[in-house]
Amino acid sequence: MDSYEDEDVKGARSLSSEPPPDGAPEPPPAAQGEVQPPARTEHVPASRAEDQPGAVPASKSPSVLSAQGSALRSAPGAQTGPQAPSAPPMPGTEASSGPFAAGTHTPPAPHPGVPVPLRGIAALSLPYQVAAALSLALIGVFACVHLAMVFLHVAPSNTVTKEHGGAVDGWVYPEFEQNWKLFAPNPLQQNVAVEVKAEYTADDGSHKNTDWIDLTAEDGEAIRGNLLPSHVQQNELRRAWDFYVNSHDNENRGNGLRGQLSESYVRRIVMQRLDAHDLGGPVERIRLRSSTRSVKAPEWSDEKIDTRAAYRVLPWWTVTAADLPGGVRNDRTEAGQ
């Protein structure tokens, strides 16, 4: 019986064997046969404990480090020796033994029973899906036909263009006409101006002629200094004149329907431009000419270029109601036709 009590007393004394802090009263000695409880220690916060003079941080305490080392060594699969600390696992991840180990990000699995939202055309209702499919099919067919027509237009003469050249030209002209002058072996190096002279009836009934009016110069003045010039000012008159020249020979004879169309087109544009001029009376006839001047050579070049104007004068055209702005025809013109 005494041996058991002596072992208990020894165990209690070993628990309280640490010396008390400075200034603290020593606990009274335990009586024989009485087990003294271990000494109570006051809990001090980490911030206060580290502020004490000579105190060792809790994270660096030998007892804490030894306890952590024992726990790590006793963990299953622990390795001995120095080892770099592993990165903390990302939130939302779970440890696994497969290729997705702890600390790696795995995409969240879809919740069972929740349908995956549809996107694109599949998200539309059936009527709208049919309409979208038909629209895409029509756009694809139009793009293929257009590319084929343009290719046949710019390609050398072949069997298809010989048999269906009219259909190809009808598709391309005038909206999709291809002009390769900028990339030709001999690019355009001339300035072409379109001028008009008008014959009008004065107030006294006499017929008078105006001087040559430079319509191209008027377009140039409208473009110069304009940050957003219109397409009409830039290309309408120039393209109309190119259309006329390419559809007529040197004797001003048109080559079929395109020649007639280009002549009517030019006459309408000219009468629309003359409508802005106060000539003093109604216009009866008009006459066009082109003034072509070669671009002079730069100052650093020794090339000699003749910059004198070369004119191409067209015959007089009698103005009809079809040439007036708006294309209004009177009864006399329609009866004559």
Buried (B, 14 or more C-beta within 10 A) or exposed (E): EEEEEEEEBEEBBEEBEEEEEEEEEEEEEBEEEEEBEEEEEEEEEEEEBBEEEEEEEEEEBEEEEEEEEEEEEEEEEEEEEEEEEEEEBEEEBEEEEEEBEBEEEEEEEEEEEEEEEEEEEEEEEEEEBEEEEEEEEEEEEEEEEEEEBBEBBEEEEEEEBEEBBEEBBEBBBEEEBEEEEEEEEEEEEEBBBBBBBBBBBEEEEEEBEBEBBBBBEBBBEBEEEEEEBEEEBBEBBBBBBBBBBEBBEEEBEBEEEBBEBBBBBBBBBBBBBBEEBEBEBEBBBBBBBBBEBBEBEEEEEEEEEEEEEEEBEBEEBEBBBBBBEEEEBEEEEEEEE
